[in-house]
Amino acid sequence: MHLREDQTHNIHKLVSELFSSPLNTSSLARLYPLIGRITDSQYFALVLFPGPNIFEPIYLSNNPDDFNSIYLEIQDKDFLLQELFNSARPVLYNRLLMQDIPEKEEFLTDLNKVRPVSDCCYVPIKFEGRIFGFIGIAREGASNLPFNANEVGIIHFTCSFLIESLGRSLAVPEQEGNEGVLNRKGEVIEAGDSMEEVLKGLFGECWKTPLWSFTPHTARFSEQWRSFTSPLILPGSSRFTFELRGELFYLEFSSLKAPFLSELEMDSPCVKITLKPGNRLVPAYRDSEYSFTRREEEIIDCIFRGLTNPEISTELCISVSTVKKHIWNIFNKVGIDNRMGLVLSLSS
């Protein structure tokens, strides 16, 4: 990636602004011109879906008001947003323009009436693997050149600072004592206060040996544990989602990175579990008109986090064909036919 001298100067100004105050509506509005000079573009939008600390959809933009009103009416036809949800990666207007995508022409016809565009890039806003929204940066007018590879790199670079600042502005402080450590036999050898309370709520008197407990949570926890510790699976992280006292949480499994631990010592600490608040976009959707099953709710959570069908299959320990069947049932219940429509429907 190559930066001109003026772009480097403006990047320094942007970082200084982002680290001197929280990112909010007014501070972001002040940054629109600066972002435009860095990315050689004219239009900027930041879209957030409801979630933790976000109670309704947020749409911030320097687009003309007539464009904003039309776009929000036809957002469900936005083929760039559809591709972003399918891939969970940045997408570029000109790379999709020649593809045969349903409703693409209708979408472009409506938007070009108020704001012709030469190119546009959507960058997903992701925290802990889940899509919270996206940043859109567009270049006006059909006469302008599309973004080249270097310009796309600059857009991604600029958005990384914005997303990092946004994460600090939206961060929910972690609870004290929210971690625990298990040995290779699945026994809890250390747990903070919050973790101990949750484990007791899940596994009762057998909270120190959850694999040998007899509660409604035992089977799913054991399945997740076997999946994570299997020698056939590369080391990584996994999670066990549950509801306790009406609130959604998850335990995140991760390998304990400590030096000089013997690979053969069964009593040595090897897995760390961390308690985190659940990522439920719409707090009341379990009680909604759709009557989702528990498995469907788990798959919806995975979709909101931007996971692909194979990734959902791995996380939930079910086959890809079963994942597809559940997604088909979810789409039928909501009355939509794609992932973006699902997110928009459950976020409204």
C-alpha positions as CSV (number, residue, x, y, z in Angstrom):
1,M,0.0,0.0,0.0
2,H,1.4,3.4,-1.0
3,L,0.3,6.6,0.8
4,R,0.8,10.1,-0.6
5,E,2.3,12.7,1.7
6,D,-1.1,14.4,2.2
7,Q,-2.8,11.0,2.9
8,T,-0.1,10.2,5.5
9,H,-0.7,13.6,7.2
10,N,-4.4,13.1,7.2
11,I,-4.1,9.5,8.6
12,H,-2.2,11.0,11.5
13,K,-4.9,13.6,12.1
14,L,-7.6,10.9,11.9
15,V,-5.8,8.7,14.5
16,S,-5.3,11.7,16.8
17,E,-9.0,12.6,16.6
18,L,-10.1,9.0,17.2
19,F,-7.9,8.5,20.3
20,S,-8.8,11.9,21.8
21,S,-12.5,11.4,22.1
22,P,-15.2,8.6,21.9
23,L,-16.6,7.9,18.4
24,N,-20.2,9.2,18.3
25,T,-22.6,11.0,15.9
26,S,-21.1,14.4,16.2
27,S,-17.4,13.4,16.3
28,L,-17.9,11.2,13.2
29,A,-19.6,14.0,11.3
30,R,-16.5,16.1,11.9
31,L,-14.4,13.4,10.4
32,Y,-16.3,13.0,7.1
33,P,-14.2,15.5,5.1
34,L,-10.9,14.0,6.5
35,I,-12.0,10.4,5.6
36,G,-12.9,11.7,2.1
37,R,-9.4,13.2,1.6
38,I,-7.7,10.1,2.8
39,T,-9.7,7.7,0.5
40,D,-10.2,10.1,-2.4
41,S,-13.9,9.6,-2.2
42,Q,-17.0,11.8,-1.6
43,Y,-19.5,9.7,0.4
44,F,-19.3,7.9,3.7
45,A,-21.8,5.8,5.6
46,L,-21.6,3.9,8.9
47,V,-24.4,1.4,9.6
48,L,-24.9,-0.5,12.9
49,F,-27.4,-3.2,13.6
50,P,-29.0,-3.5,17.0
51,G,-27.0,-5.4,19.6
52,P,-25.3,-4.9,22.9
53,N,-25.4,-1.2,23.8
54,I,-27.1,-0.6,20.4
55,F,-30.9,-0.6,20.9
56,E,-32.0,0.4,17.4
57,P,-30.5,0.5,13.9
58,I,-28.0,3.4,13.4
59,Y,-27.4,5.0,10.0
60,L,-24.9,7.8,9.8
61,S,-23.9,9.3,6.5
62,N,-22.9,12.4,4.6
63,N,-25.0,11.2,1.7
64,P,-27.8,13.6,0.5
65,D,-31.0,13.3,2.4
66,D,-33.0,12.2,-0.7
67,F,-30.4,9.4,-1.2
68,N,-30.7,8.3,2.4
69,S,-34.5,8.1,2.4
70,I,-34.5,6.0,-0.8
71,Y,-31.7,3.7,0.3
72,L,-33.3,2.9,3.6
73,E,-36.5,1.9,1.7
74,I,-34.7,-0.5,-0.6
75,Q,-31.9,-1.7,1.7
76,D,-33.1,-5.3,1.5
77,K,-32.2,-5.2,-2.2
78,D,-28.6,-4.0,-1.7
79,F,-26.5,-6.6,-3.5
80,L,-23.3,-5.4,-1.9
81,L,-24.8,-5.9,1.6
82,Q,-26.0,-9.3,0.5
83,E,-22.5,-10.3,-0.6
84,L,-21.0,-8.9,2.6
85,F,-23.3,-11.1,4.7
86,N,-22.5,-14.1,2.6
87,S,-18.8,-13.7,2.7
88,A,-18.2,-11.7,5.9
89,R,-15.5,-9.9,4.0
90,P,-15.1,-6.4,2.3
91,V,-16.9,-6.1,-1.0
92,L,-16.4,-3.9,-4.0
93,Y,-19.1,-2.5,-6.2
94,N,-17.2,-2.9,-9.5
95,R,-16.3,-6.5,-8.8
96,L,-20.0,-7.4,-8.5
97,L,-21.3,-5.2,-11.2
98,M,-21.0,-7.7,-14.1
99,Q,-22.5,-10.6,-12.0
100,D,-26.1,-11.7,-12.5
101,I,-27.6,-10.8,-9.2
102,P,-31.4,-10.7,-8.6
103,E,-32.8,-7.2,-8.1
104,K,-29.5,-5.6,-8.8
105,E,-30.7,-3.5,-11.7
106,E,-33.8,-2.3,-9.9
107,F,-31.7,-1.3,-6.9
108,L,-29.2,0.6,-9.1
109,T,-31.9,2.3,-11.1
110,D,-33.5,3.7,-8.0
111,L,-30.2,4.9,-6.5
112,N,-28.8,6.4,-9.7
113,K,-31.7,8.8,-9.9
114,V,-30.4,10.7,-6.9
115,R,-26.7,9.8,-6.7
116,P,-24.7,8.1,-9.6
117,V,-21.7,6.2,-8.3
118,S,-18.5,5.1,-10.0
119,D,-17.4,2.7,-7.2
120,C,-18.2,1.8,-3.6
121,C,-16.6,-0.4,-1.0
122,Y,-18.3,-2.0,2.0
123,V,-16.2,-3.0,5.0
124,P,-17.8,-5.2,7.7
125,I,-17.7,-4.0,11.3
126,K,-16.7,-7.2,13.2
127,F,-16.1,-7.7,16.9
128,E,-15.3,-11.2,18.3
129,G,-16.2,-12.7,14.9
130,R,-19.6,-11.2,14.6
131,I,-20.8,-8.6,12.1
132,F,-22.2,-5.5,13.9
133,G,-22.7,-3.4,10.7
134,F,-20.6,-2.0,7.9
135,I,-18.8,1.1,6.6
136,G,-19.5,2.2,3.1
137,I,-17.1,4.5,1.2
138,A,-18.2,5.6,-2.3
139,R,-16.8,7.6,-5.2
140,E,-19.4,9.8,-7.0
141,G,-20.2,10.1,-10.6
142,A,-20.0,7.7,-13.5
143,S,-17.0,9.7,-14.9
144,N,-14.7,8.9,-12.0
145,L,-12.4,5.8,-12.1
146,P,-13.2,2.7,-10.0
147,F,-11.0,2.2,-6.9
148,N,-7.7,0.5,-7.8
149,A,-6.0,-2.1,-5.6
150,N,-3.9,0.5,-3.7
151,E,-7.0,2.7,-3.0
152,V,-8.9,-0.4,-1.7
153,G,-6.0,-1.1,0.6
154,I,-6.1,2.5,1.9
155,I,-9.9,2.2,2.5
156,H,-9.4,-1.0,4.5
157,F,-6.5,0.6,6.4
158,T,-8.6,3.7,7.2
159,C,-11.6,1.6,8.3
160,S,-9.5,-0.4,10.7
161,F,-8.9,2.7,12.8
162,L,-12.6,3.6,12.7
163,I,-13.6,0.1,13.7
164,E,-11.1,-0.1,16.5
165,S,-12.3,3.3,17.9
166,L,-15.9,2.1,17.5
167,G,-15.1,-1.0,19.5
168,R,-13.7,1.1,22.4
169,S,-16.8,3.3,22.3
170,L,-19.2,0.3,22.4
171,A,-17.1,-2.0,24.7
172,V,-18.9,-3.7,27.5
173,P,-16.6,-4.1,30.6
174,E,-15.9,-7.7,31.3
175,Q,-17.0,-9.0,34.7
176,E,-14.4,-9.6,37.3
177,G,-13.6,-13.3,38.0
178,N,-15.1,-14.3,34.7
179,E,-12.4,-16.9,33.8
180,G,-11.7,-20.5,34.7
181,V,-9.1,-23.2,33.9
182,L,-9.7,-26.9,33.2
183,N,-7.3,-29.8,33.0
184,R,-7.2,-32.4,30.2
185,K,-9.8,-34.5,32.0
186,G,-12.3,-31.6,31.9
187,E,-12.1,-30.9,35.6
188,V,-12.2,-27.3,36.9
189,I,-9.0,-26.6,38.7
190,E,-9.5,-22.8,39.1
191,A,-12.5,-20.4,38.7
192,G,-13.2,-16.8,39.4
193,D,-16.2,-15.8,41.5
194,S,-18.5,-15.0,38.5
195,M,-17.4,-18.2,36.7
196,E,-17.9,-20.3,39.8
197,E,-21.5,-18.9,40.2
198,V,-22.3,-19.6,36.6
199,L,-20.9,-23.2,36.7
200,K,-22.9,-23.9,39.8
201,G,-26.0,-22.6,38.0
202,L,-25.3,-24.9,35.0
203,F,-24.0,-28.1,36.7
204,G,-25.1,-27.9,40.3
205,E,-23.0,-29.7,42.9
206,C,-20.9,-31.2,40.1
207,W,-19.8,-27.8,38.9
208,K,-16.1,-28.8,39.3
209,T,-16.7,-31.9,37.0
210,P,-19.2,-30.6,34.5
211,L,-18.6,-33.6,32.1
212,W,-19.9,-36.0,34.8
213,S,-22.9,-33.9,35.9
214,F,-26.5,-34.7,35.2
215,T,-28.3,-31.4,34.2
216,P,-30.0,-30.2,30.9
217,H,-26.7,-28.5,30.0
218,T,-24.4,-31.5,30.4
219,A,-24.7,-33.1,27.0
220,R,-24.2,-29.9,25.0
221,F,-21.2,-28.9,27.2
222,S,-19.7,-32.3,26.8
223,E,-20.2,-32.3,23.0
224,Q,-18.5,-28.8,22.8
225,W,-15.6,-30.0,25.0
226,R,-15.0,-33.1,22.9
227,S,-15.1,-31.0,19.7
228,F,-12.6,-28.5,21.1
229,T,-10.1,-31.0,22.6
230,S,-10.2,-33.5,19.8
231,P,-6.7,-34.3,18.4
232,L,-8.3,-34.3,14.9
233,I,-9.1,-30.6,15.1
234,L,-6.5,-27.8,14.9
235,P,-6.2,-25.7,18.1
236,G,-8.4,-22.7,18.1
237,S,-11.4,-21.4,20.1
238,S,-15.0,-22.5,20.5
239,R,-18.0,-21.5,22.5
240,F,-20.8,-22.9,24.6
241,T,-24.0,-20.7,24.5
242,F,-26.6,-21.0,27.2
243,E,-29.4,-19.1,28.9
244,L,-29.3,-18.5,32.7
245,R,-32.0,-16.7,34.7
246,G,-33.4,-15.2,31.5
247,E,-30.1,-13.9,30.1
248,L,-28.0,-15.1,27.3
249,F,-24.3,-15.9,27.9
250,Y,-21.5,-18.0,26.4
251,L,-18.4,-19.7,27.6
252,E,-15.5,-19.3,25.2
253,F,-13.0,-22.2,25.1
254,S,-9.4,-21.4,24.3
255,S,-6.1,-23.2,24.6
256,L,-4.2,-22.1,27.7
257,K,-0.9,-20.7,26.4
258,A,1.5,-21.4,29.3
259,P,5.2,-22.4,28.8
260,F,6.7,-25.7,30.0
261,L,3.3,-27.5,30.5
262,S,3.7,-31.2,29.9
263,E,1.7,-32.6,27.1
264,L,1.1,-35.8,29.0
265,E,0.1,-34.4,32.4
266,M,-3.6,-35.0,32.6
267,D,-3.9,-32.8,35.7
268,S,-2.1,-29.9,34.1
269,P,-4.2,-26.8,33.1
270,C,-4.8,-26.9,29.4
271,V,-8.1,-25.1,28.6
272,K,-9.2,-21.6,29.6
273,I,-12.9,-20.8,29.7
274,T,-14.1,-17.2,29.7
275,L,-17.6,-16.0,30.5
276,K,-19.0,-13.4,28.1
277,P,-22.4,-11.8,27.5
278,G,-24.4,-13.4,24.7
279,N,-24.7,-11.6,21.3
280,R,-28.4,-11.4,20.9
281,L,-29.3,-8.7,18.4
282,V,-32.9,-8.5,19.4
283,P,-33.3,-9.3,23.1
284,A,-36.9,-10.4,22.7
285,Y,-36.6,-12.5,19.6
286,R,-36.8,-15.8,21.5
287,D,-40.4,-14.7,22.4
288,S,-41.2,-13.5,18.9
289,E,-44.0,-14.7,16.7
290,Y,-41.6,-17.0,14.8
291,S,-41.3,-19.6,17.6
292,F,-37.7,-20.6,16.8
293,T,-36.4,-23.8,18.2
294,R,-33.2,-23.7,20.4
295,R,-31.1,-25.1,17.5
296,E,-32.6,-22.4,15.1
297,E,-31.7,-19.7,17.7
298,E,-28.1,-21.0,17.8
299,I,-27.9,-20.9,14.0
300,I,-29.4,-17.4,13.9
301,D,-26.7,-16.3,16.3
302,C,-24.1,-17.8,14.0
303,I,-25.5,-16.0,11.0
304,F,-25.4,-12.7,12.8
305,R,-21.7,-13.4,13.5
306,G,-21.1,-13.9,9.8
307,L,-20.3,-17.6,9.9
308,T,-20.5,-19.7,6.7
309,N,-22.4,-23.0,6.6
310,P,-19.3,-25.1,7.1
311,E,-18.2,-22.9,10.0
312,I,-21.7,-23.3,11.6
313,S,-21.4,-27.0,11.0
314,T,-18.1,-27.1,12.9
315,E,-19.2,-24.9,15.8
316,L,-22.5,-26.7,16.4
317,C,-21.1,-30.2,15.6
318,I,-23.8,-30.9,13.0
319,S,-23.5,-31.7,9.3
320,V,-23.6,-29.0,6.6
321,S,-26.8,-30.5,5.1
322,T,-28.4,-30.2,8.6
323,V,-27.3,-26.6,8.8
324,K,-28.9,-25.9,5.4
325,K,-32.1,-27.6,6.5
326,H,-32.4,-25.5,9.6
327,I,-31.6,-22.3,7.7
328,W,-34.4,-23.2,5.2
329,N,-36.8,-23.6,8.1
330,I,-35.7,-20.3,9.6
331,F,-36.2,-18.5,6.2
332,N,-39.7,-20.0,5.9
333,K,-40.7,-18.9,9.3
334,V,-39.6,-15.3,8.8
335,G,-40.8,-15.2,5.1
336,I,-37.5,-14.3,3.5
337,D,-35.0,-16.1,1.3
338,N,-31.5,-14.8,2.2
339,R,-29.3,-14.0,5.2
340,M,-29.4,-10.3,4.8
341,G,-33.2,-10.4,4.8
342,L,-33.1,-12.4,8.0
343,V,-30.8,-9.9,9.8
344,L,-32.9,-6.9,8.6
345,S,-36.1,-8.6,9.7
346,L,-34.9,-9.5,13.1
347,S,-33.3,-6.1,13.6
348,S,-36.4,-4.0,12.8
